[in-house]
Amino acid sequence: NTLMRSLGTSVGAAVIGTVLAQMTITMGGYTFASEAGFRVSLLIGGGVGIVALVLASLIPSGRPDEHVEPERAVLDERPAVPVGA
């Protein structure tokens, strides 16, 4: 789990960094990331989040169905004998 989170963070940062580096504007001799670059970055992040939500919802819970009754163990099939008989 930790490894996948670390890889996801690294890859995500690289992708967003590339998008912001490619979508720039120049003002007063300085280069800045453009507003469109930030919008595209947010759309990418939102899209990845939705894909992750869909994939996570497809993972089975691993819990048994709640409406299924557990099997009852048969302790003893002999007839009950009254005490003192």
C-alpha positions in Angstrom: 0.0 0.0 0.0 2.7 2.5 0.9 4.8 1.6 -2.2 1.8 2.2 -4.5 1.0 5.5 -2.7 4.6 6.6 -3.1 4.7 5.7 -6.8 1.4 7.4 -7.4 2.6 10.6 -5.8 5.8 10.6 -7.7 4.2 9.9 -11.1 1.4 12.4 -10.4 3.8 15.2 -9.5 5.9 14.5 -12.7 2.8 14.6 -14.9 1.5 17.8 -13.4 4.9 19.4 -13.4 5.2 18.6 -17.1 1.8 20.1 -17.9 2.6 23.2 -16.0 6.0 23.6 -17.6 4.5 23.3 -21.1 1.6 25.7 -20.5 3.3 28.9 -19.6 2.9 32.7 -20.2 5.6 35.4 -20.2 5.0 38.6 -18.4 7.7 41.3 -17.9 10.5 39.0 -19.0 9.4 36.3 -16.5 7.8 32.9 -17.3 4.9 31.7 -15.2 2.6 28.7 -15.4 -0.7 29.8 -17.1 -4.2 29.6 -15.6 -5.0 27.2 -18.4 -2.2 24.9 -17.2 -3.6 24.9 -13.7 -7.1 24.1 -15.0 -5.8 21.2 -17.1 -3.8 20.0 -14.0 -7.0 20.1 -11.9 -9.0 18.3 -14.6 -6.3 15.5 -14.8 -6.4 15.1 -11.0 -10.2 15.0 -11.0 -10.3 12.5 -13.8 -7.7 10.2 -12.0 -9.7 10.5 -8.8 -12.9 9.4 -10.5 -11.2 6.5 -12.2 -9.8 5.5 -8.7 -13.3 5.7 -7.2 -14.7 3.4 -9.9 -11.9 0.9 -9.5 -12.2 0.9 -5.7 -16.0 0.3 -5.9 -15.3 -2.8 -7.9 -13.2 -4.4 -5.2 -15.2 -7.0 -3.3 -15.7 -6.2 0.4 -14.7 -9.7 1.6 -17.5 -9.7 4.1 -20.2 -12.4 3.8 -23.7 -11.3 2.9 -25.7 -10.1 5.9 -28.9 -11.8 4.9 -27.3 -15.3 4.9 -27.8 -17.1 8.2 -24.8 -19.0 9.5 -25.0 -22.8 9.7 -26.2 -24.1 13.0 -24.1 -26.7 14.6 -25.8 -29.9 15.7 -24.7 -30.5 19.2 -26.5 -33.7 20.1 -29.3 -35.6 18.4 -30.2 -37.7 21.4 -33.5 -37.0 23.1 -33.3 -34.9 26.2 -33.5 -36.9 29.4 -35.1 -35.3 32.4 -32.9 -34.8 35.4 -33.3 -37.4 38.1 -34.8 -40.0 35.8 
